[in-house]
């Protein structure tokens, strides 16, 4: 009886957050047994406050305990997935909004570790790639056609083997589209190493070039990134 009253008190305290009410109900049902009272309490504390409140418990990330340990063993798969999603969304939001360098680095490392351990949601990977993995196209030679694509990163992407497949567009039309990756390497790319480079071919001054880079990590995750556009100039005609 005491256990049930404690759990009901927790659930009642969470009722103000209507958006998460169904999640709390599922968690309450899943953690009705004595062995899971502590786990449910931690789980509830994470989502009790709205993400925007100054004293939001999620700032301490106790959800990490729930999402990465055996404490979820008594919980339904869908509930666990939703808890993981909520926790990672809060983590990413705090990373994006952090202004202090030390705090931003700490949150970035946590996200990178989740990615390295295959725990990060694809939606968060996509946001990180689109916002922090910039592919930059540059013209190299000014007598004959040559260009390269390099990465400029503002996030510590994990050392995970990644395939890079380019598509080159000239004046909006596909000029070169290999069917297989042209580079396979770690996602963490040194700023001095090109992802793709090419020289030669039939080009003219004034041609507008742009590359689409297809990134793939096995069968688990993939995305498309677009470079900037460049206008070829000073080519020997």
NORNORWO-V420002 format. One line per field, one symbol per residue. ss: DSSP state (2 for helix, 1 for strand, 0 for the rest). phi: phi as a letter, one per 20 degrees, with the letter a starting at -180 (. if undefined). psi: psi as a letter, one per 40 degrees, with the letter a starting at -180 (. if undefined). A space follows every 10 residues. Layout:
ss = ???
phi = ???
psi = ???
This chain:
ss = 0222222222 2220000222 2222222222 0002222222 2222222200 0000002222 0022222202 2200002222 2222222222 2222222000 2222222222 2222220000 0222222222 2211111110 0000011111 1110000000 1111111111 0011111000 0011110000 0001111110 0000000111 1111111000 1111110001 1000000
phi = .fffffffff fffeffeffd gfffffffff dfegfdffff ffffffdfef geffdffffe lfggffeccf fefedfgffg ffffffffff ffffffefdf gfffffffff fffffgemde ffffgfffff ecdeddecee ecccfbbbcd dddcbfgfed fcedcecedc lndfdbbfec gebcafffdf fedffcbbbn neccgnfddb dddeecdlde bbbdcdefec dfbmffe
psi = dddddddddd dddeedgdde dddddddddd feideedddd ddddddedii deidfhdede feddddeeie eedeiidddd dddddddddd ddddddehdh dddddddddd ddddddefeh iddddddddd deghhhhihc iedihiiihi hhifigiigh hihhhihhhh feihdhgiei iehhaidhhi dehidiiiia ihiihehhii ihhhhhgbed iiihihiiii hhifih.
